Amino acid sequence: MSKIITVTFNPAIDKSTSVAALIPEKKLNCAIPVYEPGGGGINVARAIKKLGGEATAVYLAGGYSGIKFTQLLSDESIESIVTQTQNNTRENLVVVEDTTNKQFRFGMPGLEVTESEWQACLKSIEDVNNVDFIVASGSLPEGIPIDIFARIALIAQKKKAKFIVDTTGEALKQVVQAGVYLIKPNLGELSSLLGKEELSLESVGEVARELIKKGNCEVVAVSMGAEGAMLVTKDLTIPIKPPTVERKSTVGAGDSMVGGIVFSLSKNKSLIESVQYGVACGTAATMNEGSELCRKEDAEHLYKLIQNQ
Protein backbone atom coordinates (compact mmCIF):
# COMPACT_ATOMS: atom_id res chain seq x y z
CA MET A 1 0.00 0.00 0.00
CA SER A 2 1.29 3.46 -0.89
CA LYS A 3 1.97 5.96 1.88
CA ILE A 4 -0.58 8.74 2.23
CA ILE A 5 -0.50 11.83 4.42
CA THR A 6 -3.32 14.32 4.79
CA VAL A 7 -2.86 17.93 5.88
CA THR A 8 -5.44 19.95 7.83
CA PHE A 9 -4.79 23.51 9.01
CA ASN A 10 -8.26 24.14 10.44
CA PRO A 11 -9.44 20.94 12.17
CA ALA A 12 -12.51 20.87 14.41
CA ILE A 13 -14.38 18.66 16.80
CA ASP A 14 -17.76 18.10 15.15
CA LYS A 15 -20.51 17.75 17.73
CA SER A 16 -23.82 16.36 16.41
CA THR A 17 -27.14 16.25 18.23
CA SER A 18 -30.88 16.58 17.60
CA VAL A 19 -33.89 18.33 19.11
CA ALA A 20 -37.62 17.91 18.59
CA ALA A 21 -37.89 21.47 17.26
CA LEU A 22 -35.72 24.58 17.19
CA ILE A 23 -37.67 27.22 19.11
CA PRO A 24 -36.13 30.61 19.98
CA GLU A 25 -35.94 31.71 23.63
CA LYS A 26 -36.77 28.20 24.88
CA LYS A 27 -34.60 25.73 26.76
CA LEU A 28 -34.27 22.82 24.34
CA ASN A 29 -33.54 19.26 25.39
CA CYS A 30 -30.98 17.73 23.04
CA ALA A 31 -30.17 14.11 22.31
CA ILE A 32 -26.86 12.73 23.59
CA PRO A 33 -24.22 14.35 21.38
CA VAL A 34 -21.82 12.48 19.14
CA TYR A 35 -18.25 13.81 18.97
CA GLU A 36 -16.14 13.27 15.85
CA PRO A 37 -12.80 14.66 14.67
CA GLY A 38 -13.38 16.79 11.59
CA GLY A 39 -11.82 19.12 9.05
CA GLY A 40 -11.03 18.43 5.39
CA GLY A 41 -7.84 16.38 5.56
CA ILE A 42 -8.87 14.74 8.83
CA ASN A 43 -12.05 13.42 7.23
CA VAL A 44 -10.10 12.22 4.20
CA ALA A 45 -7.83 10.20 6.49
CA ARG A 46 -10.85 8.82 8.37
CA ALA A 47 -12.58 7.85 5.12
CA ILE A 48 -9.45 6.05 3.91
CA LYS A 49 -9.36 4.15 7.21
CA LYS A 50 -13.01 3.16 6.84
CA LEU A 51 -12.25 1.84 3.35
CA GLY A 52 -9.47 -0.39 4.66
CA GLY A 53 -6.46 1.83 4.02
CA GLU A 54 -4.02 3.81 6.13
CA ALA A 55 -3.24 7.52 6.13
CA THR A 56 -1.27 9.72 8.49
CA ALA A 57 -3.07 12.90 9.53
CA VAL A 58 -0.90 16.03 9.84
CA TYR A 59 -2.67 18.86 11.65
CA LEU A 60 -2.58 21.70 14.17
CA ALA A 61 -4.23 21.28 17.58
CA GLY A 62 -4.24 23.16 20.87
CA GLY A 63 -5.79 23.45 24.31
CA TYR A 64 -8.14 21.05 26.03
CA SER A 65 -10.20 20.66 22.85
CA GLY A 66 -7.00 19.79 20.97
CA ILE A 67 -6.27 16.99 23.45
CA LYS A 68 -9.82 15.70 23.00
CA PHE A 69 -9.46 15.96 19.23
CA THR A 70 -6.28 13.87 19.14
CA GLN A 71 -7.88 11.29 21.43
CA LEU A 72 -10.86 10.99 19.06
CA LEU A 73 -8.48 10.30 16.17
CA SER A 74 -6.55 7.79 18.28
CA ASP A 75 -9.81 6.01 19.07
CA GLU A 76 -10.17 5.43 15.31
CA SER A 77 -6.57 4.12 15.11
CA ILE A 78 -5.43 6.92 12.81
CA GLU A 79 -1.78 7.87 13.00
CA SER A 80 -1.22 11.56 13.77
CA ILE A 81 1.55 14.12 13.44
CA VAL A 82 0.44 17.04 15.59
CA THR A 83 1.78 20.58 15.73
CA GLN A 84 0.74 22.14 19.04
CA THR A 85 -0.87 25.58 18.96
CA GLN A 86 -1.35 28.14 21.71
CA ASN A 87 -5.02 28.60 20.79
CA ASN A 88 -7.72 25.99 21.22
CA THR A 89 -8.95 23.69 18.47
CA ARG A 90 -12.36 24.86 17.29
CA GLU A 91 -15.63 23.00 17.85
CA ASN A 92 -18.50 22.90 15.35
CA LEU A 93 -22.13 21.99 15.96
CA VAL A 94 -24.65 20.13 13.81
CA VAL A 95 -28.27 20.05 15.02
CA VAL A 96 -31.03 18.02 13.38
CA GLU A 97 -34.60 19.16 13.95
CA ASP A 98 -36.60 15.94 14.34
CA THR A 99 -39.99 17.37 13.35
CA THR A 100 -38.74 18.55 9.95
CA ASN A 101 -35.56 16.48 9.55
CA LYS A 102 -33.78 19.72 8.67
CA GLN A 103 -30.11 19.99 9.51
CA PHE A 104 -28.56 23.14 10.98
CA ARG A 105 -24.77 23.44 10.72
CA PHE A 106 -22.88 25.91 12.91
CA GLY A 107 -19.27 26.26 11.78
CA MET A 108 -16.96 28.08 14.18
CA PRO A 109 -13.94 30.09 12.97
CA GLY A 110 -10.48 28.71 13.52
CA LEU A 111 -8.43 30.76 15.98
CA GLU A 112 -5.26 32.51 14.85
CA VAL A 113 -2.20 30.40 14.05
CA THR A 114 1.25 31.91 14.58
CA GLU A 115 4.02 31.85 11.98
CA SER A 116 6.15 29.53 14.09
CA GLU A 117 3.22 27.10 14.34
CA TRP A 118 2.45 26.85 10.63
CA GLN A 119 6.16 26.73 9.82
CA ALA A 120 6.52 23.81 12.24
CA CYS A 121 3.62 22.05 10.52
CA LEU A 122 5.31 22.45 7.12
CA LYS A 123 8.52 21.09 8.61
CA SER A 124 6.67 18.01 9.87
CA ILE A 125 5.50 17.34 6.29
CA GLU A 126 9.05 17.71 4.98
CA ASP A 127 10.27 15.22 7.59
CA VAL A 128 7.98 12.40 6.44
CA ASN A 129 9.83 9.96 4.18
CA ASN A 130 8.60 7.73 1.35
CA VAL A 131 5.36 9.58 0.68
CA ASP A 132 3.36 8.73 -2.42
CA PHE A 133 0.34 10.99 -1.88
CA ILE A 134 -0.06 14.30 -0.04
CA VAL A 135 -3.65 15.44 0.38
CA ALA A 136 -4.33 19.01 1.57
CA SER A 137 -7.95 19.80 2.25
CA GLY A 138 -10.10 22.32 4.06
CA SER A 139 -10.19 25.98 5.02
CA LEU A 140 -7.44 28.17 6.44
CA PRO A 141 -7.64 29.90 9.83
CA GLU A 142 -6.36 33.40 10.48
CA GLY A 143 -2.58 33.65 10.42
CA ILE A 144 -2.00 30.99 7.76
CA PRO A 145 -0.57 32.50 4.54
CA ILE A 146 -2.83 32.16 1.53
CA ASP A 147 -0.03 30.46 -0.44
CA ILE A 148 0.39 27.65 2.12
CA PHE A 149 -0.85 24.97 -0.29
CA ALA A 150 1.49 26.30 -2.98
CA ARG A 151 4.33 25.86 -0.48
CA ILE A 152 3.27 22.27 0.11
CA ALA A 153 3.23 21.78 -3.67
CA LEU A 154 6.97 22.46 -3.68
CA ILE A 155 7.49 19.92 -0.90
CA ALA A 156 5.46 17.35 -2.86
CA GLN A 157 7.54 17.99 -5.98
CA LYS A 158 10.77 17.38 -4.06
CA LYS A 159 9.37 14.14 -2.66
CA LYS A 160 7.96 13.11 -6.08
CA ALA A 161 4.59 12.67 -4.39
CA LYS A 162 1.23 13.22 -6.07
CA PHE A 163 -0.35 16.33 -4.54
CA ILE A 164 -4.14 16.40 -4.25
CA VAL A 165 -5.96 19.53 -3.08
CA ASP A 166 -9.53 20.29 -2.05
CA THR A 167 -9.88 23.93 -1.02
CA THR A 168 -11.39 27.19 -2.24
CA GLY A 169 -10.70 30.77 -3.24
CA GLU A 170 -7.28 32.32 -3.64
CA ALA A 171 -5.54 29.37 -1.98
CA LEU A 172 -6.87 27.12 -4.74
CA LYS A 173 -5.86 29.57 -7.47
CA GLN A 174 -2.31 29.75 -6.19
CA VAL A 175 -1.80 26.01 -5.81
CA VAL A 176 -3.03 25.38 -9.37
CA GLN A 177 -0.27 27.68 -10.60
CA ALA A 178 2.35 26.15 -8.29
CA GLY A 179 1.66 22.61 -9.43
CA VAL A 180 -0.84 19.99 -8.31
CA TYR A 181 -1.76 16.51 -9.52
CA LEU A 182 -5.51 16.65 -8.84
CA ILE A 183 -8.04 19.17 -7.60
CA LYS A 184 -11.70 18.55 -6.72
CA PRO A 185 -13.60 21.80 -7.22
CA ASN A 186 -17.36 22.11 -7.24
CA LEU A 187 -19.07 24.08 -9.99
CA GLY A 188 -18.78 27.40 -8.16
CA GLU A 189 -15.09 26.91 -7.38
CA LEU A 190 -14.32 25.90 -10.95
CA SER A 191 -16.06 28.95 -12.39
CA SER A 192 -14.24 31.20 -9.90
CA LEU A 193 -10.86 29.78 -10.93
CA LEU A 194 -11.42 31.01 -14.46
CA GLY A 195 -13.25 34.22 -13.60
CA LYS A 196 -16.63 33.07 -14.90
CA GLU A 197 -19.89 34.01 -13.19
CA GLU A 198 -21.53 30.61 -13.53
CA LEU A 199 -21.26 27.31 -15.35
CA SER A 200 -23.75 25.00 -16.97
CA LEU A 201 -23.31 21.26 -16.59
CA GLU A 202 -22.77 21.05 -20.35
CA SER A 203 -19.76 23.38 -20.24
CA VAL A 204 -17.91 21.74 -17.31
CA GLY A 205 -15.61 19.59 -19.41
CA GLU A 206 -14.54 22.41 -21.70
CA VAL A 207 -13.92 24.81 -18.81
CA ALA A 208 -11.97 22.26 -16.77
CA ARG A 209 -9.74 21.48 -19.76
CA GLU A 210 -9.15 25.23 -20.20
CA LEU A 211 -7.96 25.31 -16.58
CA ILE A 212 -5.57 22.41 -17.18
CA LYS A 213 -4.10 24.22 -20.19
CA LYS A 214 -3.67 27.50 -18.29
CA GLY A 215 -2.41 26.11 -15.00
CA ASN A 216 -0.13 23.42 -13.72
CA CYS A 217 -2.73 20.78 -12.91
CA GLU A 218 -3.03 17.31 -14.38
CA VAL A 219 -6.49 16.17 -13.26
CA VAL A 220 -9.72 17.98 -12.41
CA ALA A 221 -12.47 15.96 -10.73
CA VAL A 222 -15.43 18.34 -10.69
CA SER A 223 -17.93 17.59 -7.93
CA MET A 224 -21.50 18.13 -9.11
CA GLY A 225 -23.60 17.00 -6.16
CA ALA A 226 -26.37 14.58 -7.05
CA GLU A 227 -25.13 14.64 -10.66
CA GLY A 228 -21.90 12.96 -9.57
CA ALA A 229 -18.63 14.21 -11.01
CA MET A 230 -16.80 15.02 -14.21
CA LEU A 231 -13.29 13.61 -14.67
CA VAL A 232 -11.21 15.86 -16.91
CA THR A 233 -7.60 15.55 -18.07
CA LYS A 234 -5.96 16.91 -21.21
CA ASP A 235 -7.16 13.75 -22.99
CA LEU A 236 -10.30 12.69 -21.09
CA THR A 237 -13.72 14.13 -20.34
CA ILE A 238 -15.81 11.51 -18.56
CA PRO A 239 -19.05 12.15 -16.63
CA ILE A 240 -19.59 9.80 -13.70
CA LYS A 241 -23.19 9.68 -12.50
CA PRO A 242 -24.04 7.90 -9.25
CA PRO A 243 -27.07 5.69 -8.68
CA THR A 244 -30.08 7.35 -7.06
CA VAL A 245 -30.06 6.96 -3.27
CA GLU A 246 -32.05 8.33 -0.35
CA ARG A 247 -29.95 11.31 0.73
CA LYS A 248 -29.96 11.96 4.48
CA SER A 249 -26.99 14.35 4.81
CA THR A 250 -24.37 15.83 2.53
CA VAL A 251 -21.89 16.49 5.37
CA GLY A 252 -18.64 14.66 4.65
CA ALA A 253 -19.60 13.68 1.11
CA GLY A 254 -16.80 15.69 -0.53
CA ASP A 255 -14.18 14.40 1.90
CA SER A 256 -15.40 10.84 1.39
CA MET A 257 -15.09 11.34 -2.36
CA VAL A 258 -11.49 12.55 -2.04
CA GLY A 259 -10.71 9.69 0.33
CA GLY A 260 -12.10 7.17 -2.13
CA ILE A 261 -10.10 8.62 -5.03
CA VAL A 262 -6.82 8.60 -3.11
CA PHE A 263 -7.40 5.15 -1.62
CA SER A 264 -8.12 3.71 -5.05
CA LEU A 265 -5.11 5.43 -6.64
CA SER A 266 -2.91 4.05 -3.87
CA LYS A 267 -4.03 0.56 -4.89
CA ASN A 268 -2.80 1.26 -8.43
CA LYS A 269 -6.28 1.54 -9.89
CA SER A 270 -6.73 3.59 -13.06
CA LEU A 271 -7.72 7.24 -12.87
CA ILE A 272 -11.20 6.45 -14.22
CA GLU A 273 -11.72 3.64 -11.72
CA SER A 274 -10.43 5.83 -8.89
CA VAL A 275 -12.82 8.71 -9.58
CA GLN A 276 -15.68 6.25 -10.04
CA TYR A 277 -14.85 4.82 -6.63
CA GLY A 278 -14.61 8.35 -5.21
CA VAL A 279 -18.10 9.16 -6.49
CA ALA A 280 -19.34 5.93 -4.93
CA CYS A 281 -17.81 6.93 -1.59
CA GLY A 282 -19.21 10.46 -1.74
CA THR A 283 -22.67 9.11 -2.56
CA ALA A 284 -22.39 6.51 0.21
CA ALA A 285 -21.75 9.31 2.72
CA THR A 286 -25.04 11.01 1.80
CA MET A 287 -26.92 7.87 2.86
CA ASN A 288 -25.94 8.42 6.51
CA GLU A 289 -27.28 10.74 9.18
CA GLY A 290 -25.37 13.73 10.56
CA SER A 291 -21.66 13.97 9.83
CA GLU A 292 -20.96 10.28 9.37
CA LEU A 293 -18.61 9.47 6.49
CA CYS A 294 -18.98 6.70 3.91
CA ARG A 295 -19.32 3.05 4.88
CA LYS A 296 -17.20 0.60 2.94
CA GLU A 297 -20.03 -1.84 2.20
CA ASP A 298 -22.20 0.95 0.76
CA ALA A 299 -19.31 2.33 -1.29
CA GLU A 300 -18.46 -1.07 -2.76
CA HIS A 301 -22.08 -1.70 -3.73
CA LEU A 302 -22.46 1.70 -5.39
CA TYR A 303 -19.11 1.33 -7.16
CA LYS A 304 -20.31 -1.88 -8.83
CA LEU A 305 -23.48 -0.16 -9.95
CA ILE A 306 -21.52 2.76 -11.41
CA GLN A 307 -19.19 0.41 -13.30
CA ASN A 308 -22.14 -1.47 -14.76
CA GLN A 309 -23.93 1.62 -16.06
Residue, then its C-alpha position, 0 to 999 in steps of 0.5 A: m500500500s502506498k503511503i498517504i499523508t493528509v494535511t489539515f490547518n483548520p481541524a474541528i471537533d464536530k458535535s452532532t445532536s438533535v432536538a424535537a424542534l428549534i424554538p427561539e428563547k426556549k430551553l431545548n432538550c438535546a439528544i446525547p451528542v456524538y463527537e467526531p474529529g473533523g476538518g477536510g484532511i482529517n475526514v479524508a484520512r478517516a474515510i481512507k481508514k473506513l475503506g481499509g487503508e491507512a493515512t497519516a493525519v498532519y494537523l494543528a491542535g491546541g488546548y483542552s479541545g486539541i487533546k480531545f481531538t487527538q484522542l478521538l483520532s486515536d480512538e479510530s486508530i489513525e496515525s497523527i503528526v500534531t503541531q501544538t498551537q497556543n489557541n484551542t482547536r475549534e468545535n462545530l455543531v450540527v443540530v437536526e430538527d426531528t420534526t422537519n428532519k432539517q439539519f442546521r450546521f454551525g461552523m466556528p472560525g479557527l483561531e489565529v495560528t502563529e508563523s512559528e506554528w504553521q512553519a513547524c507544521l510544514k517542517s513536519i510534512e518535509d520530515v515524512n519519508n517515502v510519501d506517495f500521496i499528499v492530500a491538503s484539504g479544508s479551510l485556512p484559519e487566520g494567520i496561515p498564509i494564503d499560499i500555504f498549499a502552494r508551499i506544500a506543492l513544492i514539498a510534494q515535488k521534491k518528494k515526487a509525491k502526487f499532490i491532491v488539493d480540495t480547497t477554495g478561493e485564492a488558496l486554490k488559485q495559487v496552488v493550481q499555478a504552483g503545481v498539483y496533480l488533482i483538484k476537486p472543485n465544485l461548480g462554483e469553485l471551478s467557475s471562480l478559478l477562471g473568472k466566470e460568473e456561472l457554469s452549466l453542466e454542459s460546459v464543465g468539461e470544456v472549462a476544466r480542460e481550459l484550466i488544465k491548459k492554463g495552470n499546472c494541474e493534471v487532473v480535475a475531478v469536478s464535484m457536481g452534487a447529485e449529478g456525480a462528477m466530471l473527470v477531466t484531463k488533457d485527454l479525457t472528459i468523462p461524466i460519472k453519475p451515481p445511482t439514485v439513493e435516499r440522501k440523508s446528509t451531505v456532510g462529509a460527502g466531498d471528503s469521502m469522495v477525495g478519500g475514495i479517489v486517493f485510496s483507489l489510486s494508492k491501490n494502483k487503480s486507473l484514474i477512471e476507476s479511482v474517480q468512479y470509486g470516489v463518487a461511490c464513496g461520496t454518494a455513500a456518505t449522503m446515505n448516513e445521518g449527521s456527519e458520518l462518512c462513507r461506509k465501505e459496504d455501501a461504497e463497494h455496492l455503489y461502485k459496482l453499480i456505477q461500473n455497470q452503467 
